[in-house]
């Protein structure tokens, strides 16, 4: 019963967290944005936490799946997440607005097909990861000393450039 509840609540919780945190103006989220833009170790930790959440979901899903083959489509995509560089390339690919929209539609369609639920949750978790990952532009801009100094003085201003995904 608890396992089934977790599978129902997991996609909903990811959706709610993304609604609450997207372009938020709080002090903590601004500190998170600055740390993610500056430090490679934070970005690596972020992708590892994304991988851990998906590992736990897949482990839990095996207990309720009707067959192991239900996990096959999501496991193929899941294998590539073990490499940080490849995960970063996937996230940057998903940060294109059209790709993000099409992936969200695919995740929505997969959510209504019973044996593609794990695939839908995997796509949704990747979309969640792409939303809160710093764009390439903000990572390039923060390497400039003038911009870095400006962001350190007023870290709340980074949110205006953090989601600037269009290259």
Long-range contacts (C-beta under 8 A, 24 or more apart in sequence): 3-60, 3-63, 3-64, 4-64, 6-60, 7-57, 7-60, 7-61, 7-64, 7-117, 10-57, 10-121, 11-111, 11-120, 11-121, 11-124, 14-124, 14-125, 14-128, 15-124, 17-128, 18-127, 18-128, 18-131, 18-132, 21-132, 22-131, 22-132, 22-163, 23-159, 23-163, 24-159, 25-156, 25-159, 27-156, 29-159, 30-155, 30-156, 30-158, 30-159, 31-155, 32-132, 33-134, 33-155, 33-158, 33-159, 33-162, 34-151, 34-152, 34-155, 34-158, 36-132, 36-133, 36-134, 37-134, 37-138, 37-139, 37-142, 37-151, 37-158, 37-162, 38-142, 38-148, 43-84, 43-88, 43-133, 43-134, 44-84, 46-129, 46-132, 46-133, 47-81, 47-84, 47-87, 47-88, 47-91, 47-129, 48-84, 50-81, 50-87, 50-125, 50-126, 50-128, 50-129, 51-81, 51-82, 51-87, 53-125, 54-78, 54-81, 54-121, 54-122, 54-125, 57-118, 57-121, 57-125, 58-118, 61-117, 61-118, 61-121, 65-118, 66-115, 69-115, 70-115, 70-116, 70-117, 70-118, 71-118, 73-116, 73-118, 73-119, 74-118, 74-119, 74-121, 74-122, 77-119, 77-122, 77-123, 77-126, 78-122, 87-129, 88-133, 90-126, 90-130, 91-126, 91-129, 91-130, 91-133, 92-133, 92-136, 94-126, 94-127, 94-130, 95-130, 95-133, 95-135, 95-165, 96-165, 96-166, 97-165, 97-166, 100-127, 100-130, 103-127, 134-162, 135-161, 135-162, 135-163, 135-164, 135-165, 136-167, 137-161, 137-164, 137-167, 138-162, 138-164
